[in-house]
Amino acid sequence: MPSTVIKRLAYDPEQRELFVTFTSGDVYAYEAVPPEAYEAFRTAFSKGQHFAKHVRQKYLCRRVARDPDFWRPGVGR
């Protein structure tokens, strides 16, 4: 199901960082995210609900960009 809040996900397994691009264009990096948490998010039926319940308040984050076309080379979806 397409999300009205989340545009794109990316994950760097070496750094255990989850990158979330929101439809607003903001990109945030969430730290210390285990691979299974990324996989659960990636496959969730509702990305917005999953984010609100399992990501937003659980992992430290920082804003890394304000660009709707931001994409880190070499990082999978």
Backbone torsions as a table, in degrees:
resi	resn	phi	psi	omega
1	MET	NA	125.6	178.0
2	PRO	-63.7	142.7	-179.0
3	SER	-94.1	145.4	175.8
4	THR	-89.8	-5.9	-176.9
5	VAL	-116.3	-38.7	-174.0
6	ILE	-107.6	124.7	-178.2
7	LYS	-91.6	-40.8	-171.8
8	ARG	-156.3	149.6	174.6
9	LEU	-122.9	147.8	172.0
10	ALA	-146.1	153.6	-177.5
11	TYR	-140.3	133.7	175.5
12	ASP	-108.4	101.4	-175.3
13	PRO	-66.5	-29.7	179.2
14	GLU	-67.5	-41.2	179.7
15	GLN	-92.4	-9.6	-176.4
16	ARG	56.6	43.3	178.8
17	GLU	-110.8	134.2	176.4
18	LEU	-105.8	126.1	178.2
19	PHE	-106.6	126.4	179.1
20	VAL	-118.5	121.5	174.3
21	THR	-100.4	120.8	179.9
22	PHE	-90.5	159.8	-179.3
23	THR	-63.3	-18.9	176.7
24	SER	-71.6	-16.9	-176.4
25	GLY	102.8	-12.8	177.9
26	ASP	-71.9	139.6	176.9
27	VAL	-120.4	128.0	178.7
28	TYR	-120.7	143.6	174.4
29	ALA	-106.4	127.3	178.0
30	TYR	-105.4	130.1	-171.2
31	GLU	-94.6	151.7	173.8
32	ALA	58.3	41.4	179.7
33	VAL	-92.5	118.7	179.4
34	PRO	-68.7	153.5	-178.6
35	PRO	-55.3	-37.8	-178.7
36	GLU	-67.9	-29.0	176.8
37	ALA	-71.0	-40.1	175.9
38	TYR	-62.7	-45.9	-178.1
39	GLU	-61.4	-40.7	177.9
40	ALA	-63.4	-39.9	178.3
41	PHE	-67.0	-46.3	-178.2
42	ARG	-59.1	-37.2	-175.6
43	THR	-97.2	1.1	-179.1
44	ALA	-63.7	141.4	178.0
45	PHE	-63.3	-45.7	178.5
46	SER	-114.4	104.6	-179.1
47	LYS	-62.4	-41.3	-179.5
48	GLY	-62.8	-45.2	179.0
49	GLN	-66.7	-41.3	179.4
50	HIS	-63.2	-44.4	178.5
51	PHE	-57.7	-48.5	-177.6
52	ALA	-62.1	-38.6	-176.5
53	LYS	-84.7	-35.4	-166.9
54	HIS	-120.5	-7.3	-175.5
55	VAL	-124.7	-52.4	-168.7
56	ARG	-46.9	-53.4	-175.6
57	GLN	-98.0	-0.9	-174.5
58	LYS	-93.4	-32.8	-174.2
59	TYR	-118.1	142.9	174.0
60	LEU	-65.3	145.5	-179.2
61	CYS	-142.1	164.1	174.4
62	ARG	-144.9	149.0	176.2
63	ARG	-80.0	129.8	-177.7
64	VAL	-113.9	-17.0	-178.1
65	ALA	-164.7	162.1	170.6
66	ARG	-131.9	74.2	-175.0
67	ASP	-151.0	113.8	-177.2
68	PRO	-63.6	-16.7	179.2
69	ASP	-105.0	13.1	178.2
70	PHE	-59.6	134.9	175.0
71	TRP	-156.4	128.0	-178.8
72	ARG	-86.6	118.1	-178.8
73	PRO	-58.1	139.8	176.9
74	GLY	85.5	-1.7	-179.1
75	VAL	-105.5	126.1	-176.7
76	GLY	-76.1	165.4	178.2
77	ARG	-83.9	NA	NA
